[in-house]
Amino acid sequence: MTPATFRKLALSLPEAYESSHLGHADFRVRKRIFATLAYPDIAWAMVKLTPAQQQFFVGAHPAVFTAVKGGWGLKGATNVKLRAATVAILRQPLEAAWKNVAPPSLAAAAFNRTTP
């Protein structure tokens, strides 16, 4: 996956928009970050999961996902190795990250299915 593909997928989510934080492109819904690009470098992205979601996706695709180092990783922040990712693999965790920060009413209206 390229950074452009990651960006397109993130921006396809309801009310998602691009901003920046600490020198990295980030993706937000209603001012809350759910993903970033180029963290820790251009080969990576990050999705903001819960610890349980992180455990599930890292277990399912260890070549694609890894916990961010330190405290953020313990809270669920999960790095995505872009080169190893595909749209099919990344869609569900990216939607989960979006749902984690979106207002419940918006999340319920946008997605009728549950994520891990």
PERAMO-V275160 format. One record per backbone hydrogen bond with DSSP energy under -0.5 kcal/mol. CO is the residue of the C=O (numbers start at 1). NH is the residue of the N-H. E is the energy in kcal/mol with one decimal. If there is no record, write none. Layout:
co=CO nh=NH e=E
co=CO nh=NH e=E
//
This chain:
co=2 nh=6 e=-2.3
co=3 nh=7 e=-2.8
co=4 nh=8 e=-2.4
co=5 nh=9 e=-2.4
co=6 nh=10 e=-2.7
co=7 nh=11 e=-2.7
co=8 nh=12 e=-0.8
co=9 nh=12 e=-0.6
co=10 nh=13 e=-1.3
co=13 nh=16 e=-2.1
co=15 nh=30 e=-0.6
co=17 nh=28 e=-2.7
co=19 nh=26 e=-2.0
co=21 nh=24 e=-1.8
co=24 nh=21 e=-2.4
co=25 nh=37 e=-2.8
co=26 nh=19 e=-2.5
co=27 nh=34 e=-3.0
co=27 nh=35 e=-1.3
co=28 nh=17 e=-1.9
co=29 nh=32 e=-1.7
co=32 nh=29 e=-2.1
co=34 nh=48 e=-2.3
co=35 nh=27 e=-2.9
co=36 nh=46 e=-2.3
co=41 nh=44 e=-2.2
co=43 nh=82 e=-1.7
co=43 nh=83 e=-0.5
co=44 nh=38 e=-1.9
co=44 nh=39 e=-0.5
co=45 nh=80 e=-2.8
co=46 nh=36 e=-2.1
co=47 nh=49 e=-1.2
co=47 nh=78 e=-2.6
co=50 nh=54 e=-2.9
co=51 nh=55 e=-2.4
co=52 nh=56 e=-2.0
co=53 nh=57 e=-2.7
co=54 nh=58 e=-2.8
co=55 nh=59 e=-2.0
co=56 nh=60 e=-2.1
co=57 nh=61 e=-2.4
co=61 nh=64 e=-1.7
co=61 nh=65 e=-2.4
co=64 nh=81 e=-3.1
co=66 nh=79 e=-2.9
co=70 nh=74 e=-1.4
co=71 nh=75 e=-1.2
co=72 nh=77 e=-2.3
co=73 nh=76 e=-1.2
co=76 nh=49 e=-1.2
co=77 nh=68 e=-2.5
co=78 nh=47 e=-2.6
co=79 nh=66 e=-1.7
co=80 nh=45 e=-1.7
co=80 nh=82 e=-1.0
co=81 nh=84 e=-1.0
co=81 nh=85 e=-1.1
co=82 nh=85 e=-0.8
co=86 nh=90 e=-2.6
co=87 nh=91 e=-2.3
co=89 nh=93 e=-0.6
co=90 nh=94 e=-2.3
co=91 nh=95 e=-2.4
co=92 nh=96 e=-2.4
co=93 nh=97 e=-2.4
co=94 nh=98 e=-2.2
co=95 nh=99 e=-2.7
co=96 nh=100 e=-2.1
co=97 nh=101 e=-0.8
co=98 nh=101 e=-1.0
co=98 nh=102 e=-1.9
co=103 nh=106 e=-0.5
co=103 nh=107 e=-2.6
co=104 nh=108 e=-2.6
co=105 nh=109 e=-1.7
co=106 nh=110 e=-2.0
co=107 nh=111 e=-2.3
//
